[in-house]
Amino acid sequence: MKKSALIWTGALLVLSLSTLSFSMCKPDSAKGQTVPGEGDGKAKSDTDIVKPTAPPLDTALFIAKLNWNANGDTSGMWPVKGAYPNAGAILPFKRIVAYYGNFYSKKMGVLGEYSEDVVIEKLNGEIKRWQAADTTMEVIPAIHYIAATAQGSPGDAGKYRLRMPTAQIDKAIKMAQKMNALVFLDVQIALSTLPEEIPVLEKYLKMPNVHLGIDPEFSMKTGKKPGSVIGTMDAADINWTSDYLAKLVKANNLPPKILVVHRFTRAMVTNYKQIKLQPEIQIVMDMDGWGHQARKFNTYKQFVYKEPVQFTGFKLFYKNDLREANSHVLTPAEVLKLKPQPIYIQYQ
């Protein structure tokens, strides 16, 4: 992995000296943050309503939270060394618990399986469980909506992917607003490409509370149909996406964006050491495998823990995690025993 030119130096030091002992990128000076607003006839961006400026990054707290998140790991790999994020960064200050899916499909996750009121009620219940499991870390909700889905048929474009209508994405955003939640828009590119699909979502990605997920499982570089084999992405793909988001952050004066990358095999992400970190983006490598708890833990250890990028996530399946004998849906307390502790939790 390419490290920032300004990296942590040496071992983690006494917290009170941390701001003097580390040479990192300094957070931006106070900048205005914006949220989407209605136009008034003038040429304005989607983020033209000014919010109060974000407070400067608390670097001492940032380091303390990273150390806590490493959960006593002694390998030297965690926490990952890198630049300070810009002001307004969510990670590692808060843990995100997300509900995943697509409104058109009951099989793709809870978002399509239940009514909006039930989804909100269930997600709020999970938030309380995670908060009780670790009272030191604020837990916040998120709606993780699949905005481009891989398909079994080629469609008019021959790309084996289906872009969701604007009304469906707006529905996800409005649902999130009802519970003050973040939004993640997930992209399954199939035979398309990230440069073709992500700019389609730009007006949403300009919103401060909207983040992005990309799924290598459905990145079909060999030209095979989605679902026939597990797909792959390279560090170059992740870096392109990170650079694209960073430009949006800079151009629209936004807080850092979170980029979730799903993973459950080694081949799903190649050349992980070349994934670059930058202050505008926070990368989460999300363990996306289902099954018996022992297998899920091993997948996390082999493909997330041993190939550190920045932050980690863990996916829980209400149904698939029960398919094997003697399996159960892991509890927050069980997941929090991992090193490092996943800071992004996703339920499907």
C-alpha positions as CSV (number, residue, x, y, z in Angstrom):
1,M,0.0,0.0,0.0
2,K,1.3,3.4,-0.9
3,K,1.6,5.5,2.3
4,S,1.2,9.2,2.6
5,A,4.3,11.3,2.3
6,L,3.6,12.4,5.9
7,I,3.4,9.2,7.9
8,W,3.4,8.1,11.4
9,T,6.9,7.9,12.8
10,G,7.8,5.0,15.0
11,A,5.6,3.3,17.7
12,L,2.5,4.8,19.2
13,L,3.5,7.3,21.8
14,V,2.0,8.7,25.0
15,L,-1.4,10.3,24.1
16,S,-0.6,13.7,25.6
17,L,2.4,14.0,23.2
18,S,0.7,12.6,20.2
19,T,0.1,15.9,18.4
20,L,3.8,16.7,18.6
21,S,5.2,13.2,17.9
22,F,3.4,12.6,14.6
23,S,4.2,14.4,11.4
24,M,0.9,14.1,9.4
25,C,-1.2,16.1,7.1
26,K,-2.9,18.9,9.1
27,P,-6.6,19.1,8.8
28,D,-8.0,21.9,6.7
29,S,-8.7,25.2,8.3
30,A,-12.3,25.9,9.1
31,K,-14.3,25.3,5.9
32,G,-18.0,25.6,5.2
33,Q,-19.9,22.3,4.7
34,T,-22.9,22.1,2.5
35,V,-26.1,20.1,2.0
36,P,-28.4,19.8,-1.0
37,G,-31.0,22.5,-1.4
38,E,-33.5,23.6,-4.0
39,G,-32.4,25.9,-6.7
40,D,-33.6,29.4,-7.1
41,G,-33.2,29.8,-10.8
42,K,-29.5,30.6,-10.5
43,A,-26.7,28.2,-11.6
44,K,-25.8,26.5,-8.3
45,S,-24.5,23.1,-7.4
46,D,-26.5,20.4,-5.6
47,T,-24.8,21.5,-2.4
48,D,-25.5,25.2,-2.3
49,I,-26.8,25.6,1.3
50,V,-24.0,26.5,3.7
51,K,-23.9,24.6,7.0
52,P,-21.8,25.6,10.0
53,T,-18.1,24.9,9.6
54,A,-16.7,21.7,10.9
55,P,-14.6,21.9,14.0
56,P,-10.8,21.2,13.5
57,L,-9.8,17.6,13.8
58,D,-9.0,16.5,17.3
59,T,-5.7,14.7,16.5
60,A,-5.2,13.4,20.0
61,L,-8.7,11.9,20.1
62,F,-8.2,10.5,16.5
63,I,-5.1,8.6,17.6
64,A,-6.7,7.4,20.8
65,K,-9.7,6.1,18.8
66,L,-7.4,4.3,16.3
67,N,-5.6,2.6,19.2
68,W,-8.8,1.5,20.8
69,N,-10.1,0.3,17.4
70,A,-6.9,-1.9,17.0
71,N,-8.2,-3.8,20.0
72,G,-4.8,-4.7,21.4
73,D,-3.3,-6.0,18.2
74,T,0.5,-6.4,18.5
75,S,1.4,-7.3,14.9
76,G,2.3,-3.7,14.0
77,M,-0.2,-3.8,11.1
78,W,-3.0,-2.1,13.0
79,P,-3.7,0.7,13.3
80,V,-2.7,1.5,9.7
81,K,-0.3,4.4,9.4
82,G,-1.4,7.3,7.3
83,A,-2.3,10.9,7.0
84,Y,-4.7,12.6,9.3
85,P,-8.2,13.0,7.7
86,N,-9.7,16.3,6.9
87,A,-12.0,17.9,9.5
88,G,-15.4,16.4,9.7
89,A,-14.2,12.8,9.3
90,I,-16.6,10.2,10.7
91,L,-14.1,7.4,11.3
92,P,-12.7,6.3,13.8
93,F,-14.9,8.5,16.0
94,K,-18.1,6.6,15.3
95,R,-19.2,3.1,14.5
96,I,-21.6,2.8,11.6
97,V,-24.4,0.1,11.5
98,A,-26.1,-0.1,8.1
99,Y,-29.0,-1.9,6.6
100,Y,-28.3,-3.1,3.1
101,G,-30.4,-4.0,0.1
102,N,-32.6,-2.9,-2.8
103,F,-36.2,-1.9,-2.7
104,Y,-37.1,-4.1,-5.7
105,S,-35.7,-7.4,-4.2
106,K,-36.6,-9.3,-1.0
107,K,-33.6,-11.5,-1.6
108,M,-31.0,-8.8,-1.6
109,G,-31.4,-7.6,1.9
110,V,-33.7,-6.1,4.5
111,L,-34.3,-2.9,2.6
112,G,-36.4,-4.8,0.1
113,E,-37.9,-7.3,2.6
114,Y,-39.7,-5.0,5.0
115,S,-41.8,-1.8,4.9
116,E,-40.0,1.4,5.7
117,D,-41.4,1.7,9.2
118,V,-40.3,-1.9,10.0
119,V,-36.8,-1.2,8.6
120,I,-36.4,1.9,10.7
121,E,-37.6,0.1,13.8
122,K,-35.3,-2.9,13.3
123,L,-32.3,-0.8,12.5
124,N,-32.9,1.4,15.6
125,G,-33.0,-1.8,17.6
126,E,-29.6,-2.9,16.2
127,I,-28.1,0.5,17.0
128,K,-29.1,0.1,20.6
129,R,-27.6,-3.4,20.8
130,W,-24.3,-2.2,19.3
131,Q,-24.2,0.9,21.6
132,A,-24.7,-1.3,24.6
133,A,-21.9,-3.6,23.5
134,D,-19.4,-0.7,23.4
135,T,-20.5,2.3,25.2
136,T,-17.2,4.1,24.4
137,M,-18.0,4.4,20.7
138,E,-21.0,6.4,19.4
139,V,-23.0,4.2,17.0
140,I,-24.8,5.8,14.0
141,P,-27.2,4.3,11.5
142,A,-26.9,4.1,7.7
143,I,-29.0,3.0,4.7
144,H,-26.8,1.1,2.2
145,Y,-28.7,1.0,-1.0
146,I,-27.7,-0.9,-4.1
147,A,-28.0,1.8,-6.8
148,A,-26.7,-0.3,-9.7
149,T,-27.4,-4.1,-9.5
150,A,-25.7,-6.9,-11.4
151,Q,-28.2,-8.8,-13.6
152,G,-28.4,-12.2,-15.2
153,S,-29.5,-10.7,-18.5
154,P,-27.4,-8.2,-20.6
155,G,-30.1,-5.5,-20.8
156,D,-30.2,-2.9,-23.6
157,A,-26.6,-1.8,-22.9
158,G,-25.3,-5.3,-22.8
159,K,-23.6,-4.6,-19.5
160,Y,-25.5,-7.0,-17.3
161,R,-26.3,-4.2,-14.8
162,L,-29.4,-2.2,-14.0
163,R,-29.2,1.4,-12.8
164,M,-31.9,2.2,-10.3
165,P,-34.4,5.0,-11.1
166,T,-33.8,8.4,-9.4
167,A,-37.0,7.9,-7.5
168,Q,-35.7,4.8,-5.8
169,I,-32.4,6.5,-4.8
170,D,-34.4,9.5,-3.5
171,K,-36.5,7.0,-1.5
172,A,-33.4,5.7,0.2
173,I,-32.2,9.2,1.0
174,K,-35.6,10.2,2.4
175,M,-35.7,7.1,4.6
176,A,-32.2,7.9,6.0
177,Q,-33.4,11.5,6.8
178,K,-36.1,10.1,9.0
179,M,-33.6,8.6,11.4
180,N,-30.7,11.0,10.8
181,A,-28.7,8.3,9.0
182,L,-25.9,8.2,6.5
183,V,-26.5,6.9,3.0
184,F,-24.2,4.5,1.1
185,L,-24.9,4.0,-2.6
186,D,-23.5,0.7,-3.7
187,V,-22.4,-0.1,-7.3
188,Q,-22.3,-3.5,-8.9
189,I,-20.7,-2.8,-12.2
190,A,-20.9,-6.2,-13.9
191,L,-19.5,-5.8,-17.4
192,S,-19.5,-2.0,-17.1
193,T,-16.8,0.0,-15.5
194,L,-16.4,2.3,-12.5
195,P,-15.8,5.4,-14.7
196,E,-19.1,4.6,-16.5
197,E,-21.2,4.0,-13.4
198,I,-20.0,6.3,-10.6
199,P,-20.4,9.7,-12.3
200,V,-24.1,8.8,-12.8
201,L,-24.4,9.2,-9.1
202,E,-22.5,12.5,-8.8
203,K,-25.4,14.7,-7.8
204,Y,-25.9,12.4,-4.8
205,L,-22.3,12.0,-3.9
206,K,-22.1,15.8,-3.6
207,M,-24.3,15.5,-0.6
208,P,-22.3,15.5,2.7
209,N,-24.2,12.5,4.1
210,V,-24.0,10.3,1.0
211,H,-21.1,7.8,0.7
212,L,-20.1,5.0,-1.7
213,G,-19.7,1.3,-1.9
214,I,-18.1,-0.8,-4.6
215,D,-18.4,-4.5,-5.0
216,P,-15.6,-6.5,-6.6
217,E,-17.7,-9.7,-6.5
218,F,-19.7,-8.3,-9.5
219,S,-16.9,-6.7,-11.4
220,M,-16.7,-9.1,-14.3
221,K,-13.4,-8.2,-16.0
222,T,-13.3,-11.6,-17.8
223,G,-16.6,-10.9,-19.5
224,K,-18.5,-13.7,-17.8
225,K,-22.0,-13.3,-16.5
226,P,-22.4,-11.9,-12.9
227,G,-22.9,-14.8,-10.5
228,S,-21.1,-17.4,-12.6
229,V,-17.7,-16.6,-11.1
230,I,-16.5,-14.2,-8.4
231,G,-15.3,-10.9,-9.9
232,T,-12.3,-8.8,-9.0
233,M,-11.0,-5.2,-8.7
234,D,-7.5,-4.0,-8.6
235,A,-5.9,-1.3,-6.5
236,A,-6.0,0.9,-9.6
237,D,-9.8,0.6,-9.6
238,I,-10.1,1.6,-6.0
239,N,-7.6,4.4,-6.5
240,W,-9.6,5.7,-9.4
241,T,-12.7,5.8,-7.3
242,S,-10.9,7.4,-4.4
243,D,-9.5,10.1,-6.6
244,Y,-12.9,10.8,-8.1
245,L,-14.5,11.1,-4.7
246,A,-11.6,13.3,-3.4
247,K,-12.1,15.7,-6.3
248,L,-15.8,16.0,-5.3
249,V,-14.8,16.6,-1.7
250,K,-12.4,19.4,-2.7
251,A,-14.6,21.0,-5.3
252,N,-17.7,21.1,-3.0
253,N,-16.0,21.7,0.3
254,L,-17.3,18.5,1.8
255,P,-16.2,16.4,4.8
256,P,-14.3,13.2,4.0
257,K,-16.2,10.5,2.0
258,I,-16.3,6.9,3.2
259,L,-15.6,4.3,0.5
260,V,-16.7,0.7,1.3
261,V,-15.1,-2.1,-0.6
262,H,-16.7,-5.5,-0.2
263,R,-14.3,-8.5,0.1
264,F,-14.4,-12.2,1.0
265,T,-11.6,-13.8,-1.2
266,R,-8.0,-12.8,-1.9
267,A,-8.6,-12.5,-5.6
268,M,-11.4,-10.0,-5.2
269,V,-8.9,-7.2,-4.4
270,T,-5.5,-7.4,-6.1
271,N,-2.4,-5.3,-5.2
272,Y,-3.8,-4.1,-2.0
273,K,-0.4,-2.5,-1.0
274,Q,-0.9,-0.1,-3.8
275,I,-4.1,1.3,-2.5
276,K,-3.4,4.9,-1.6
277,L,-4.8,6.8,1.3
278,Q,-5.7,10.5,1.2
279,P,-7.2,12.9,3.7
280,E,-10.4,13.3,1.8
281,I,-11.3,9.6,1.7
282,Q,-11.8,6.9,4.4
283,I,-11.6,3.4,3.0
284,V,-13.4,0.5,4.7
285,M,-12.6,-3.1,3.6
286,D,-15.8,-4.9,4.4
287,M,-15.7,-8.7,5.1
288,D,-18.7,-9.7,3.0
289,G,-18.8,-13.5,3.4
290,W,-21.7,-15.5,4.9
291,G,-21.9,-18.8,6.7
292,H,-20.8,-20.4,10.0
293,Q,-19.2,-18.0,12.5
294,A,-15.9,-19.8,12.4
295,R,-15.7,-19.4,8.6
296,K,-16.6,-15.7,8.8
297,F,-13.9,-15.1,11.4
298,N,-11.3,-16.9,9.3
299,T,-12.3,-14.9,6.2
300,Y,-11.9,-11.7,8.1
301,K,-8.5,-12.8,9.4
302,Q,-7.2,-14.0,6.0
303,F,-8.4,-11.3,3.7
304,V,-9.0,-8.2,5.8
305,Y,-6.7,-8.4,8.9
306,K,-3.7,-9.7,7.0
307,E,-4.0,-7.3,4.1
308,P,-4.6,-4.0,6.0
309,V,-5.8,-0.9,4.0
310,Q,-7.3,1.5,6.5
311,F,-10.5,0.6,8.3
312,T,-12.5,-2.6,8.4
313,G,-16.1,-3.7,8.1
314,F,-18.1,-6.9,8.8
315,K,-21.2,-8.1,7.2
316,L,-24.0,-10.1,9.0
317,F,-26.7,-12.0,7.2
318,Y,-30.0,-12.5,9.0
319,K,-30.7,-15.6,6.8
320,N,-27.5,-16.9,5.1
321,D,-25.5,-16.9,8.3
322,L,-28.0,-19.6,9.5
323,R,-27.7,-21.9,6.6
324,E,-24.9,-24.1,8.0
325,A,-25.2,-26.5,10.9
326,N,-24.7,-25.0,14.3
327,S,-24.4,-21.5,13.0
328,H,-25.9,-18.3,14.3
329,V,-25.9,-14.6,13.5
330,L,-23.0,-13.2,15.4
331,T,-23.7,-10.8,18.3
332,P,-22.1,-7.4,18.6
333,A,-20.0,-8.7,21.5
334,E,-18.7,-11.5,19.4
335,V,-17.8,-9.3,16.5
336,L,-16.1,-6.8,18.8
337,K,-13.6,-9.4,19.9
338,L,-11.9,-9.1,16.4
339,K,-8.6,-7.3,15.9
340,P,-9.1,-4.7,14.7
341,Q,-12.7,-4.1,15.7
342,P,-14.8,-3.6,12.6
343,I,-16.0,0.0,12.6
344,Y,-18.6,-0.5,9.8
345,I,-21.3,-3.1,10.3
346,Q,-23.7,-4.2,7.6
347,Y,-26.8,-6.3,7.9
348,Q,-28.3,-8.0,4.9
